[in-house]
Amino acid sequence: MTVTKPVMQQKLYSLKHWLEDRDISKATFYKLKKENNAPAITKIRGVNKIFISQEESERWDREAMERFLDGDFIKDHLSKGKHVHILTPEVKE
């Protein structure tokens, strides 16, 4: 008989892992937080970590992509005749 662990979808990301996945520094995160552009954080009593919910993470990713697409970076590259390739990450369900 083989015993396997049930597959559970992650509901909370630790701030450390969330930042690593997006290659964002803590300093940049707190700058975004000060500008009200960071995802909402969750703290759990008795646990000395900061978390970001899956829903909040997905919302932030969508809005960050929209800000990027609407920003000057894309417009500047296109105006200079440069090609811009945008890959849309797939959301795993």
C-alpha positions as CSV (number, residue, x, y, z in Angstrom):
1,M,0.0,0.0,0.0
2,T,1.3,3.4,-0.9
3,V,0.4,6.4,1.2
4,T,0.4,9.7,-0.6
5,K,0.0,13.2,0.7
6,P,-3.1,15.0,-0.6
7,V,-2.5,17.8,-3.0
8,M,-3.6,21.1,-1.4
9,Q,-3.8,24.3,-3.2
10,Q,-1.7,27.0,-1.5
11,K,-3.9,29.7,0.0
12,L,-1.2,31.9,1.6
13,Y,2.3,32.9,0.4
14,S,4.9,34.0,2.9
15,L,6.2,37.5,2.0
16,K,9.7,36.0,1.5
17,H,8.5,33.5,-1.1
18,W,6.1,35.9,-2.8
19,L,8.9,38.4,-3.3
20,E,11.3,35.7,-4.5
21,D,8.7,34.5,-7.1
22,R,8.5,38.1,-8.5
23,D,12.1,39.0,-8.0
24,I,11.2,42.0,-5.9
25,S,13.3,43.2,-3.0
26,K,11.8,43.9,0.5
27,A,12.8,47.6,0.1
28,T,10.8,47.8,-3.2
29,F,7.9,46.0,-1.6
30,Y,7.7,48.5,1.3
31,K,8.1,51.4,-1.2
32,L,5.1,50.0,-3.1
33,K,3.2,49.6,0.2
34,K,3.9,53.3,1.0
35,E,2.5,54.2,-2.5
36,N,-0.5,51.9,-1.9
37,N,0.6,49.7,-4.8
38,A,1.5,46.6,-2.8
39,P,-0.9,43.7,-2.1
40,A,-2.6,43.6,1.2
41,I,-0.8,41.6,3.8
42,T,-2.1,39.1,6.4
43,K,-0.7,38.5,9.8
44,I,-1.6,35.4,11.9
45,R,-1.4,35.8,15.6
46,G,1.4,33.6,17.1
47,V,3.2,33.3,13.8
48,N,6.1,35.7,13.2
49,K,5.6,36.0,9.4
50,I,3.8,38.2,7.0
51,F,1.6,36.5,4.4
52,I,-0.2,37.4,1.2
53,S,-3.4,35.6,0.2
54,Q,-3.7,33.8,-3.1
55,E,-6.6,36.1,-4.1
56,E,-4.6,39.2,-3.2
57,S,-1.5,37.9,-5.1
58,E,-3.6,37.3,-8.2
59,R,-5.2,40.7,-8.0
60,W,-1.8,42.4,-7.6
61,D,-0.3,40.4,-10.5
62,R,-3.2,41.5,-12.8
63,E,-3.0,45.1,-11.8
64,A,0.8,45.2,-12.0
65,M,0.6,43.8,-15.6
66,E,-2.0,46.5,-16.5
67,R,0.2,49.2,-15.0
68,F,3.1,47.9,-17.0
69,L,1.2,47.7,-20.2
70,D,-0.3,51.2,-19.7
71,G,3.1,52.7,-18.7
72,D,5.7,54.5,-20.7
73,F,8.1,51.5,-21.0
74,I,6.0,49.9,-23.7
75,K,5.1,53.2,-25.5
76,D,8.8,54.2,-25.5
77,H,10.0,50.9,-27.0
78,L,7.2,51.0,-29.7
79,S,7.9,54.6,-30.6
80,K,11.6,53.7,-31.2
81,G,10.5,50.9,-33.6
82,K,11.6,48.2,-31.1
83,H,9.6,45.0,-30.8
84,V,7.9,44.2,-27.5
85,H,6.9,40.6,-26.7
86,I,4.6,40.2,-23.8
87,L,4.0,36.8,-22.2
88,T,0.9,36.5,-20.1
89,P,1.4,34.1,-17.1
90,E,-1.2,31.4,-16.8
91,V,-3.1,31.2,-13.6
92,K,-3.2,27.6,-12.3
93,E,-6.4,26.5,-10.9
